Amino acid sequence: MNDALVQRLRKSLGEREGSSLRRKLVARAVDDARINLADNDYLGLARDPVVVEAGITALRAWGASSSASPLVTGYTQLHQQLEHTLAAWQGYAHGLVLNTGFAANSAVLGGLPKAGDLVLADRLVHASMLEGIMASGARLRRFPHNDLDALELMLHEEPALGGVIFVVTESVYSMDGDGPDLRRLASLRKRFGFCWVLDEAHATGWYGETGSGMQEHQGVLAAADIVVGTLGKGLGSQGAYVLSHASEVRDALVNFAGEFVYSTYLAPVSAASALAAIGRVREMVAERPRLQAMSVEWRDALCAADFAVPTGDSPIIPLILGDSDVTLRYAEALRSSGFMVSAIRPPTVPVRTGRIRISLRRGLDASALASFLSVLKGISR
Ligand SMILES: Cc1ncc(COP(=O)(O)O)c(C=O)c1O
């Protein structure tokens, strides 16, 4: 191996090590019995019998792989059925399944905005969105997190462009569990005529009467021009999708997005599992308010124990601890006391906002909260 390269890699890894920021992979065992407060399977659907059975049936029918990129032979009737189901569920005319949410965001935001366009993005949008925007050649301005007054000011400030203005937000932010007022965004969109790209990754399943997400929950179904969602979080599967009102968005991705064109397509088993998961999510109408109430209950209990966590009812609760070494110490203590948690540190989150990202799931009971609090209180601050 080239010596200069190895030295360079060693140096940057050493810098991370020195500031408690170096990441290490830990392989999870199949029989790990700890309470999982780290993953994104908020509804427990990855192991739901109906979802698993649908996956097994598809595995038998289609085999383990799609075996080709979608424009060759990878695109199956299962993928087609999935995109129609997703689009109809969330109020859009067109849908396209992609391999991951990361690929979906980088394809949409790397491909649709062009030089001469302007992208106004929340300061905390996901890395996949930023990567896309940076690659697009469009000008980027970032507004303070969830601050729609600041966004409105930017919209006023920008002179009439020849190009397109894109506004990019999430509905539930992955590391903070909060989100913007989508009704106000919808009305800004009407007034200013921008193209609104909304990432619903962490809202699907948890919010909305039928579980389709935050647009449904806030009464603005299908208000965004383009929705990006993932099958790998609340839907307990793998893969992602892009929904739009305009057929041209789908056609452009099919024709121009390298993430779609040049990659072996999502395995049919994942599409079939996601389809079954959507069915399960739609059934959970009465359960959803209880899930949201559980989030409020956890937040209240953490506040009562003197931990500053924000109000809200999403499945993601940021327990902000500050420095990375403190965050690591909490994570290790919790992990060795029966909880699977992850220490989230910069650059994933801003400096000195290291945190345990508590991610709730259907089926957690009161005893889990009580024992989590008791372990937490025993860790010296
Ligand atoms: C807001 C958001 N969008 C997109 C993604 C990427 O989705 P996927 O895990 O399907 O690649 C994530 C994953 O962490 C996310 O948090």
PDBQT file of the ligand as one rigid body, heavy atoms in Angstrom, charges set to zero:
ROOT
HETATM    1  C1  LIG A 401     -33.531  12.384   7.445  1.00  0.00    +0.000 C 
HETATM    2  C2  LIG A 401     -32.898  11.207   6.793  1.00  0.00    +0.000 A 
HETATM    3  N1  LIG A 401     -33.001  11.080   5.464  1.00  0.00    +0.000 NA
HETATM    4  C3  LIG A 401     -32.454  10.045   4.819  1.00  0.00    +0.000 A 
HETATM    5  C4  LIG A 401     -31.743   9.077   5.496  1.00  0.00    +0.000 A 
HETATM    6  C5  LIG A 401     -31.125   7.939   4.744  1.00  0.00    +0.000 C 
HETATM    7  O1  LIG A 401     -32.017   6.883   4.664  1.00  0.00    +0.000 OA
HETATM    8  P1  LIG A 401     -31.474   5.406   4.434  1.00  0.00    +0.000 P 
HETATM    9  O2  LIG A 401     -31.113   4.900   5.792  1.00  0.00    +0.000 OA
HETATM   10  O3  LIG A 401     -32.606   4.687   3.797  1.00  0.00    +0.000 OA
HETATM   11  O4  LIG A 401     -30.283   5.531   3.551  1.00  0.00    +0.000 OA
HETATM   12  C6  LIG A 401     -31.624   9.161   6.870  1.00  0.00    +0.000 A 
HETATM   13  C7  LIG A 401     -30.888   8.079   7.579  1.00  0.00    +0.000 C 
HETATM   14  O5  LIG A 401     -30.256   8.193   8.525  1.00  0.00    +0.000 OA
HETATM   15  C8  LIG A 401     -32.202  10.247   7.530  1.00  0.00    +0.000 A 
HETATM   16  O6  LIG A 401     -32.079  10.387   8.853  1.00  0.00    +0.000 OA
ENDROOT
TORSDOF 0
